[in-house]
Amino acid sequence: MVAQARGTSGDRRKLFIGIGAVVVVAALVIGGVIWTIADRNQTKGKVIDPGQTTSALTGDVTQKRDGVVVTVGKTGAKASIDVYADFLCPICGKFETTYKSEIEQAVNDGKLQVRYHMVPLLNDRSSPPGYSLDSANAALAAADAGKFVQFHDALFANQPEEGKRGYDKEQLIELGRNVGITDPAFAQTINAGTYDQQINAAFQQIENDPKLVQDFGGGQSGFGTPTVTANGSIVSWQDPDWLKKITG
């Protein structure tokens, strides 16, 4: 009975190995929880900075939502472009950084209207998946509140890294407050995913539009972000003078 209570040396060794395995698993679980919380908190620390909103558009520039497309510009602008972008797309972020000031100047001068298409192309590339769609829906909610440009700019200025955690709905609502959105419908639209179905339907049409197919080289072709079109044709925005050629 004493031997059974204490166990043999082999039993003790098995017991120690079992306890060790449990400890390792527990450590991994706790570590994963801590990492997830830390990752979320780090992201949240970025998103709440309203100073990241850097729009320089003048007060007579209008922002109008038509379905899932938002048009920004002055009435009578001679040129227009369509910009297809995903708020998670790092190259879209580069496009914004490179051409934001030039586009704003053309809009302020009354030379250009911009039609923004929010595309959930990378919806499965955040952790957890869904940020591309949530941010697109939130941007349309911001358009309803007359703050699309401010919200759009803040999202790109605080852009999360592809493959990592995006901002959750609570954080998107908080960002809206910090760019001046006070309408309670904004939060309701985000929480309900009001425009999700429309955004996904529009995305399916975009993916199947032959005019938006690009050759990526190596036998690869399809739709990608960012895509810029003018007069129904894809613009090579890598050309530093692309916008001057459109606006004259």
ZAMARGU-4260 file (C-alpha; in steps of 0.2 Angstrom, whole numbers, plus 5000, padded with zeros to 4 digits):
<rodrens>
0) 5000/5000/5000 | 5014/5012/5004 | 5023/5007/4988 | 5007/5011/4978 | 5004/5027/4987
5) 5022/5033/4983 | 5023/5025/4966 | 5038/5017/4958 | 5053/5027/4952 | 5046/5024/4934
10) 5029/5030/4939 | 5036/5045/4947 | 5046/5049/4931 | 5030/5048/4921 | 5021/5059/4933
15) 5035/5072/4932 | 5035/5071/4913 | 5016/5073/4913 | 5017/5088/4925 | 5030/5096/4914
20) 5020/5094/4899 | 5005/5102/4907 | 5016/5117/4913 | 5022/5119/4895 | 5005/5119/4888
25) 4999/5131/4901 | 5014/5143/4898 | 5010/5142/4879 | 4991/5146/4882 | 4995/5160/4894
30) 5009/5167/4883 | 4997/5167/4868 | 4984/5176/4878 | 4996/5189/4884 | 5003/5191/4866
35) 4985/5193/4859 | 4981/5206/4872 | 4998/5215/4870 | 4995/5215/4851 | 4978/5222/4853
40) 4984/5236/4865 | 4998/5241/4854 | 4986/5243/4839 | 4974/5252/4850 | 4988/5264/4855
45) 4990/5269/4837 | 4972/5271/4832 | 4967/5283/4845 | 4979/5297/4839 | 4967/5310/4831
50) 4983/5320/4826 | 4986/5307/4812 | 4972/5315/4802 | 4981/5326/4790 | 4968/5331/4777
55) 4971/5348/4769 | 4955/5349/4758 | 4947/5365/4758 | 4929/5368/4765 | 4921/5369/4748
60) 4926/5351/4743 | 4911/5340/4744 | 4911/5322/4750 | 4896/5312/4744 | 4892/5293/4746
65) 4883/5284/4731 | 4881/5266/4736 | 4898/5260/4741 | 4907/5273/4731 | 4912/5290/4739
70) 4916/5305/4728 | 4927/5319/4734 | 4929/5335/4724 | 4921/5351/4718 | 4907/5352/4706
75) 4913/5355/4688 | 4930/5347/4690 | 4936/5342/4672 | 4945/5327/4677 | 4941/5312/4688
80) 4949/5296/4694 | 4943/5280/4702 | 4954/5273/4716 | 4952/5255/4722 | 4960/5252/4738
85) 4960/5241/4754 | 4964/5249/4770 | 4975/5234/4775 | 4985/5234/4759 | 5003/5240/4762
90) 5005/5246/4744 | 4989/5256/4745 | 4997/5264/4760 | 5012/5268/4750 | 5001/5276/4736
95) 4993/5287/4749 | 5009/5292/4756 | 5017/5296/4739 | 5002/5305/4731 | 4991/5311/4745
100) 4997/5330/4744 | 4996/5330/4725 | 4979/5323/4724 | 4972/5335/4737 | 4980/5350/4728
105) 4972/5345/4712 | 4955/5343/4721 | 4957/5360/4730 | 4961/5368/4713 | 4944/5361/4706
110) 4954/5351/4693 | 4950/5333/4700 | 4936/5323/4707 | 4941/5306/4716 | 4929/5291/4717
115) 4935/5280/4731 | 4930/5261/4731 | 4934/5252/4747 | 4939/5234/4742 | 4940/5220/4755
120) 4953/5211/4744 | 4964/5206/4760 | 4949/5202/4771 | 4957/5185/4776 | 4975/5193/4779
125) 4971/5200/4796 | 4971/5191/4813 | 4957/5188/4816 | 4951/5189/4798 | 4938/5203/4793
130) 4947/5220/4795 | 4946/5224/4777 | 4928/5223/4777 | 4925/5231/4794 | 4936/5246/4789
135) 4927/5248/4772 | 4910/5248/4781 | 4916/5260/4794 | 4923/5272/4780 | 4905/5272/4772
140) 4898/5276/4789 | 4910/5290/4791 | 4904/5296/4774 | 4887/5297/4780 | 4893/5308/4794
145) 4902/5319/4782 | 4919/5314/4788 | 4925/5301/4775 | 4941/5310/4770 | 4946/5313/4788
150) 4942/5294/4793 | 4950/5288/4777 | 4966/5297/4780 | 4967/5292/4799 | 4965/5274/4794
155) 4980/5274/4782 | 4990/5285/4794 | 4987/5272/4807 | 4988/5257/4795 | 4990/5240/4804
160) 5002/5227/4797 | 4996/5214/4785 | 4995/5197/4793 | 4992/5204/4810 | 4978/5211/4821
165) 4967/5224/4813 | 4957/5237/4823 | 4941/5229/4830 | 4924/5238/4828 | 4925/5246/4845
170) 4942/5254/4840 | 4935/5260/4823 | 4921/5268/4832 | 4933/5277/4844 | 4943/5283/4829
175) 4928/5290/4822 | 4925/5300/4838 | 4942/5306/4837 | 4940/5313/4820 | 4924/5322/4825
180) 4910/5310/4821 | 4896/5313/4834 | 4881/5305/4825 | 4876/5289/4835 | 4871/5281/4818
185) 4890/5279/4815 | 4893/5267/4829 | 4876/5258/4824 | 4882/5256/4806 | 4899/5249/4811
190) 4892/5236/4824 | 4878/5231/4812 | 4889/5229/4797 | 4876/5238/4787 | 4886/5240/4771
195) 4895/5223/4772 | 4883/5214/4759 | 4884/5229/4747 | 4903/5230/4748 | 4905/5211/4745
200) 4893/5212/4730 | 4903/5227/4723 | 4919/5217/4725 | 4913/5202/4715 | 4908/5214/4701
205) 4925/5222/4702 | 4935/5206/4702 | 4925/5200/4686 | 4927/5217/4677 | 4939/5214/4662
210) 4944/5232/4662 | 4951/5231/4679 | 4962/5215/4675 | 4981/5219/4676 | 4996/5209/4671
215) 5007/5206/4686 | 5021/5197/4676 | 5026/5178/4677 | 5009/5173/4669 | 5000/5181/4684
220) 4985/5192/4680 | 4969/5198/4689 | 4963/5212/4700 | 4974/5220/4713 | 4975/5235/4725
225) 4978/5249/4723 | 4971/5251/4706 | 4968/5268/4698 | 4958/5272/4683 | 4954/5287/4672
230) 4942/5287/4658 | 4939/5269/4660 | 4957/5264/4658 | 4970/5258/4671 | 4983/5272/4675
235) 5001/5267/4678 | 5002/5277/4695 | 5020/5271/4697 | 5024/5285/4684 | 5028/5301/4694
240) 5019/5312/4682 | 5003/5301/4680 | 4991/5314/4689 | 4998/5329/4679 | 4994/5320/4663
245) 4976/5317/4669 | 4973/5335/4676 | 4984/5344/4663
</rodrens>
